[in-house]
């Protein structure tokens, strides 16, 4: 019986210490104004690093949507008329827009206000308006890879792979966030690896179509455009 009492006491101590490390755990009981869905890496004590990162990434997704929409329109001109490229870039633009909306909803679910902010990096719209088929694919691939790297950087901050938790786990409370990491995995990162692979394949296939004989470049671009137009 004495051993059982000791076990129960130790259990209560462990639970109490776990709540003590996360100041958001019992804030609601202390002050009704503190009752919110905010916890883990979204807690203000953490400097709201993940919250700020997600706002920045959301804004970059909106920028990406407009960039690829412009590229799509450039290939839909009467003087060029590349419906396959137009379809490809419009699809990427639409996906970026959907991801931005979904990410705003996720931030709201976690107790944050998902408003847009000024992106850290300025964009070169000259490249966005490039209507050369191969170079536009190269630009698209680099763009997607950069977005993927930034998503990985955010994921690293909230995963145990980058954890700097102390022996009592106190630092980890404001760092480790499996829910946000899972969201990024499922909604952002998995898609990005697929589209990066597809774009890399497009670049090399089109290069093969157009590099052997300059006189046949237009035919190669036309045939590849027809392939993109018929692709899912």
N, C-alpha and C positions, 0 to 999 in steps of 0.2 A: 504493500500500500504506500509505503514511504517513497519507493522508487517511482510509483505512478505519479505521486504529487510532485516529485522533482521534475519528471518529464513534462507535466502540465505547466509548471512554472517556467521551465526553459522555453516551452512553446510560446507562452505569452510574451516572454522577453524578446524572442526572435521576431514575433509579429510587431511588437511595439517598436523595436529598433528599425524594422523595415519601413514602417510609417514615418518614423522620425527622420529618415533620410530624405523623404520626399515631402516637402512642406505643403504640397498641394493635396496631400492625402486626407487631411482632416480640416482643411480651411473652411469648408462649408459649415461644419458644426460650430466653428468659432464665429463666423460672420456670414450671414445669408447673402450678402453682396458678392461673396467669393464663390458661390455655387455656380460652377461652369464646367463645360466638358474639357477644359484645359488640364493637361497632365503631361508627364514625361518631358520630351524635348521641346514641347510648346510652352513650358512653364517660363514665366518672365525672368526668373533668376538665372536661367541659362543664357540670357542675352537674346533669347528668341532666335538663335542662329538658324534653326531649321525653318522657322516661320519666314524669316527674311530670305533664306535661300529659295524657298518654294515660291515666294512672291516674285523674286527675280526670274526664276525659271518659267513661271507662268507668263510673265511679260515677254520673255524670249520666244516662247511658243506663239504668242500673238504676232510678234514681229516675223517669225518664220512663216506663219500663215500668209501674211501679206506679201512677203518676199516671193514665195512660190506661186502665189496668185498672179503677181506681176510677170513672173517667168512664163506661167501658163498662157497669159494673155499675149505675150510677145510671140509665142509660137502659133497663135490663132489669127495672125494678120493675113490679109488677102495676098500679100506679097510673099509669104513664106508657106503658110498652110501646112502645119505639121500636127495633125490631130492626135497622133500617138504621144508626142511630147507634151502637147497641151493636156491630154488626159492624165499622164503620169504626174505632172507637176500640180495639177488641180487636186488630184487625189492626196498628194502630200500636204498641200495647203489645207484641205478639209480636215485631214487627220490632226494636224497641229492645232487647228481651231477647236476641234472636239476635245483634244487633250487639255487645252487651256481651260475650257469651261468645266471639265471634270475635275481638274486640279483646284479650281476655285471652290467647287462644291466640297471637295475633300477638306480644304483648309477651314471652311465654314463648319464642317462636321467636327473638327478638332478644336473649335472655339476661336478660330482666327478669322479676321476680316480679309478675305483674299482680293484686295485691290491691286491694280497694276502699278508698277514703278518704272522709273527710267532705267532701261537696260544698261549694264556696265560698259558694254562694248558698242561702239558705233559701227554701222554697217556700210559697206560699199555698194551703193545701188547701181553703180556701173556694171558690176559683175552680175547683179540680178537681172539686168536688162540685156545681158549677152545672149544673142540668138544663134550662136554657133552650137550645133547639136552636141558635139563631143565635149567642148569646153563647158557647156551648161551642165552636162552630166558629172564632170569632174568637180565643178563648183557644188553641185547638189550632194555629192558623196562627202566632200570635205565638211560641208555644213552639217550633215547628219552625224558624222563622226564627232564633231565638236560638241553637238548637243548631247550625244551619248556619253562623252567624257565628263561633261558637267553633271549629268545625272548620276554617273558613277561616283563623282566627288561628293555629291550630296549623300548618296547611299553610304559611302565610307564613314561619314561623320556620325551616322546613327546606327552603325553596326558594330558588333563586337570586334571586328577585324581592326578597328581603329580605337578601341576602348582604352581609356586611361584611368579606369576606375581604381580607387584606392582599396585597401584591404577590407574596409567596411562597406564598400559599394556605394558610398555617398556620391562620388563624382559621376558614377554611371547613371544615377537617377535622372540627371539632366542631359544625358548623352544618348543612351541606348533607347531606341524607339522601334521595336519590331513591326508595329502597325504601319508606320510611315515607310519603313524599308520594304515591307511586303507590297504596299501600294505602288511604290516605284518599280519594283520587280515586275509586277503583274500588268500594270497599265502603261509603263513607259519603256523600261529597259528591254523587255522581251521583244517588243515591236521593233525597237531600234536596231537590234542585232540582225533582224531579218531584212529590214530595208537597206541597211548598210551592205549586206551581202548582195542583194539584188542590184543595187546601184553599181557596185564594183563589177559585177558581171556584165551589166549594160555597157560600162566604159570599155572593157576589154573586147566585148563583142563588136561594138561599133568601130573601135579602132581597127579590128580585123577587117571589117567591111570597107573601110575608107582609106587605109594606109598603103595598099599595094599599088593602086593606079589612080593618080590624081584625076584623070579624066572620068573615072567611074565613081568619084566621091558622091556626086549628087544622086546617082542610082543607089549607092549603098545607104545613104541617109534616108532615101525614100523607102527602100525595102525594110530598113530597121524601124522606121516610123510606123509602117503598116503592121509590123510585129507588135509594137507597143500598143497600137490602137486596138488590136484583137486580144491582147493579154488581159487577164482578169485584174 
